[in-house]
Amino acid sequence: MIILVIAAAIVAAATAYTIWAMGQEHRIETTARLDARANEVWAVLTDFPAYGEWNPFITAIAGLLAEDERLEAVFVQPNGKTSRFRPRVLRVSPARQIRWLGKLGPGGLFDGEHYFVLEPQSDGTTVLTHGERFTGVLVPLMKSLLADAEQGFASMNSALEARLKSVED
């Protein structure tokens, strides 16, 4: 009988944690004002074969940029190690936005919806919102790692700005 009570307590605790953790989304969001038109920013963001030349965060992407397609990507973690992932493209709106969803394990464990949103400005510049929304039961356990990821986003934004300037020359 005691084993059943202990098992029930473990199941109840695991269930309570899962319910709590599923509500603990974490978001990283960066913005950059780029001195280029949205279509110029889009051209650099979607030139996947060139990522290795300029992008310090996402060093490679291959695949068809179309909704419901899978990409193959490599990104550099803050410790310098590379990780591969196969996100599914959620949304592609030319010169406006790209969204993809990457998962660690089955859905609901650790999911990240990565996005690039381009907002054309009347002065010919573009505001880039580059972010990711993390959800899943492992999010509370990975918050310190996620905090480090913001540096990767910022470094990519800076490199994108430099790339836009070099393309323009």
Contacts in CASP RR format, 6 or more apart in sequence:
PFRMAT RR
TARGET T0000
AUTHOR 0000-0000-0000
METHOD contacts of the structure
MODEL  1
MIILVIAAAIVAAATAYTIWAMGQEHRIETTARLDARANEVWAVLTDFPA
YGEWNPFITAIAGLLAEDERLEAVFVQPNGKTSRFRPRVLRVSPARQIRW
LGKLGPGGLFDGEHYFVLEPQSDGTTVLTHGERFTGVLVPLMKSLLADAE
QGFASMNSALEARLKSVED
17 137 0 8 1.000
18 137 0 8 1.000
20 140 0 8 1.000
21 136 0 8 1.000
21 137 0 8 1.000
21 138 0 8 1.000
21 139 0 8 1.000
21 140 0 8 1.000
22 108 0 8 1.000
22 135 0 8 1.000
22 136 0 8 1.000
22 137 0 8 1.000
23 135 0 8 1.000
24 136 0 8 1.000
24 139 0 8 1.000
24 140 0 8 1.000
25 133 0 8 1.000
25 134 0 8 1.000
25 135 0 8 1.000
25 136 0 8 1.000
25 139 0 8 1.000
26 133 0 8 1.000
26 134 0 8 1.000
26 139 0 8 1.000
26 143 0 8 1.000
26 146 0 8 1.000
27 131 0 8 1.000
27 132 0 8 1.000
27 133 0 8 1.000
27 134 0 8 1.000
28 131 0 8 1.000
28 132 0 8 1.000
28 134 0 8 1.000
28 146 0 8 1.000
28 149 0 8 1.000
28 150 0 8 1.000
28 153 0 8 1.000
29 129 0 8 1.000
29 130 0 8 1.000
29 131 0 8 1.000
29 132 0 8 1.000
30 129 0 8 1.000
30 130 0 8 1.000
30 131 0 8 1.000
30 150 0 8 1.000
30 153 0 8 1.000
30 154 0 8 1.000
30 157 0 8 1.000
31 127 0 8 1.000
31 128 0 8 1.000
31 129 0 8 1.000
31 130 0 8 1.000
32 127 0 8 1.000
32 128 0 8 1.000
32 130 0 8 1.000
32 157 0 8 1.000
32 158 0 8 1.000
32 160 0 8 1.000
32 161 0 8 1.000
33 121 0 8 1.000
33 125 0 8 1.000
33 126 0 8 1.000
33 127 0 8 1.000
33 128 0 8 1.000
34 41 0 8 1.000
34 125 0 8 1.000
34 126 0 8 1.000
34 127 0 8 1.000
34 128 0 8 1.000
34 160 0 8 1.000
34 161 0 8 1.000
34 164 0 8 1.000
35 125 0 8 1.000
35 161 0 8 1.000
35 164 0 8 1.000
35 165 0 8 1.000
36 124 0 8 1.000
36 125 0 8 1.000
36 126 0 8 1.000
36 164 0 8 1.000
36 168 0 8 1.000
37 120 0 8 1.000
37 124 0 8 1.000
37 125 0 8 1.000
37 126 0 8 1.000
38 95 0 8 1.000
38 96 0 8 1.000
38 118 0 8 1.000
38 119 0 8 1.000
38 120 0 8 1.000
38 126 0 8 1.000
39 95 0 8 1.000
40 126 0 8 1.000
40 164 0 8 1.000
40 167 0 8 1.000
40 168 0 8 1.000
41 95 0 8 1.000
41 118 0 8 1.000
41 126 0 8 1.000
41 128 0 8 1.000
41 160 0 8 1.000
41 164 0 8 1.000
42 94 0 8 1.000
42 95 0 8 1.000
42 118 0 8 1.000
43 167 0 8 1.000
44 50 0 8 1.000
44 160 0 8 1.000
44 163 0 8 1.000
44 164 0 8 1.000
44 167 0 8 1.000
45 98 0 8 1.000
45 116 0 8 1.000
45 160 0 8 1.000
46 65 0 8 1.000
46 98 0 8 1.000
48 60 0 8 1.000
48 61 0 8 1.000
48 62 0 8 1.000
48 63 0 8 1.000
48 65 0 8 1.000
51 58 0 8 1.000
51 59 0 8 1.000
51 60 0 8 1.000
51 61 0 8 1.000
52 59 0 8 1.000
52 60 0 8 1.000
53 163 0 8 1.000
54 159 0 8 1.000
54 160 0 8 1.000
54 162 0 8 1.000
54 163 0 8 1.000
54 166 0 8 1.000
55 156 0 8 1.000
55 159 0 8 1.000
55 160 0 8 1.000
56 76 0 8 1.000
56 152 0 8 1.000
56 155 0 8 1.000
56 156 0 8 1.000
56 159 0 8 1.000
57 75 0 8 1.000
57 76 0 8 1.000
57 152 0 8 1.000
57 153 0 8 1.000
57 155 0 8 1.000
57 156 0 8 1.000
57 159 0 8 1.000
58 73 0 8 1.000
58 74 0 8 1.000
58 75 0 8 1.000
58 76 0 8 1.000
58 156 0 8 1.000
59 74 0 8 1.000
59 75 0 8 1.000
59 76 0 8 1.000
59 82 0 8 1.000
60 72 0 8 1.000
60 73 0 8 1.000
60 74 0 8 1.000
61 71 0 8 1.000
61 72 0 8 1.000
61 73 0 8 1.000
61 74 0 8 1.000
62 71 0 8 1.000
62 72 0 8 1.000
62 73 0 8 1.000
63 69 0 8 1.000
63 70 0 8 1.000
63 71 0 8 1.000
63 72 0 8 1.000
64 71 0 8 1.000
65 71 0 8 1.000
65 89 0 8 1.000
65 92 0 8 1.000
65 98 0 8 1.000
66 89 0 8 1.000
66 92 0 8 1.000
67 89 0 8 1.000
67 90 0 8 1.000
67 91 0 8 1.000
67 92 0 8 1.000
68 88 0 8 1.000
68 89 0 8 1.000
69 88 0 8 1.000
69 89 0 8 1.000
70 86 0 8 1.000
70 87 0 8 1.000
70 88 0 8 1.000
70 89 0 8 1.000
71 86 0 8 1.000
71 87 0 8 1.000
71 89 0 8 1.000
71 100 0 8 1.000
72 84 0 8 1.000
72 86 0 8 1.000
73 84 0 8 1.000
73 85 0 8 1.000
73 86 0 8 1.000
73 87 0 8 1.000
74 82 0 8 1.000
74 83 0 8 1.000
74 84 0 8 1.000
75 82 0 8 1.000
75 83 0 8 1.000
75 85 0 8 1.000
76 82 0 8 1.000
76 152 0 8 1.000
77 83 0 8 1.000
77 148 0 8 1.000
78 145 0 8 1.000
78 148 0 8 1.000
78 149 0 8 1.000
78 151 0 8 1.000
78 152 0 8 1.000
85 102 0 8 1.000
86 102 0 8 1.000
87 100 0 8 1.000
87 101 0 8 1.000
87 102 0 8 1.000
87 114 0 8 1.000
88 100 0 8 1.000
88 101 0 8 1.000
88 102 0 8 1.000
89 98 0 8 1.000
89 99 0 8 1.000
89 100 0 8 1.000
90 99 0 8 1.000
90 100 0 8 1.000
90 101 0 8 1.000
90 113 0 8 1.000
91 97 0 8 1.000
91 98 0 8 1.000
91 99 0 8 1.000
92 98 0 8 1.000
92 99 0 8 1.000
95 118 0 8 1.000
95 120 0 8 1.000
96 117 0 8 1.000
96 118 0 8 1.000
97 115 0 8 1.000
97 116 0 8 1.000
97 117 0 8 1.000
97 118 0 8 1.000
98 115 0 8 1.000
98 116 0 8 1.000
99 113 0 8 1.000
99 114 0 8 1.000
99 115 0 8 1.000
99 116 0 8 1.000
100 113 0 8 1.000
100 114 0 8 1.000
100 115 0 8 1.000
101 111 0 8 1.000
101 112 0 8 1.000
101 113 0 8 1.000
101 114 0 8 1.000
102 111 0 8 1.000
102 112 0 8 1.000
102 113 0 8 1.000
102 114 0 8 1.000
103 109 0 8 1.000
103 110 0 8 1.000
103 111 0 8 1.000
103 112 0 8 1.000
104 110 0 8 1.000
104 111 0 8 1.000
104 138 0 8 1.000
107 136 0 8 1.000
108 135 0 8 1.000
108 136 0 8 1.000
108 137 0 8 1.000
109 136 0 8 1.000
109 137 0 8 1.000
109 138 0 8 1.000
110 134 0 8 1.000
110 136 0 8 1.000
110 137 0 8 1.000
110 138 0 8 1.000
110 139 0 8 1.000
110 142 0 8 1.000
111 134 0 8 1.000
111 135 0 8 1.000
111 136 0 8 1.000
112 132 0 8 1.000
112 133 0 8 1.000
112 134 0 8 1.000
112 135 0 8 1.000
113 132 0 8 1.000
113 133 0 8 1.000
113 135 0 8 1.000
114 131 0 8 1.000
114 132 0 8 1.000
115 129 0 8 1.000
115 130 0 8 1.000
115 131 0 8 1.000
115 132 0 8 1.000
115 133 0 8 1.000
116 128 0 8 1.000
116 129 0 8 1.000
116 130 0 8 1.000
116 131 0 8 1.000
117 128 0 8 1.000
117 129 0 8 1.000
117 130 0 8 1.000
118 126 0 8 1.000
118 127 0 8 1.000
118 128 0 8 1.000
119 126 0 8 1.000
119 127 0 8 1.000
119 128 0 8 1.000
119 129 0 8 1.000
120 126 0 8 1.000
121 127 0 8 1.000
128 157 0 8 1.000
128 160 0 8 1.000
130 153 0 8 1.000
130 156 0 8 1.000
130 157 0 8 1.000
131 153 0 8 1.000
132 149 0 8 1.000
132 153 0 8 1.000
134 142 0 8 1.000
134 146 0 8 1.000
139 146 0 8 1.000
END
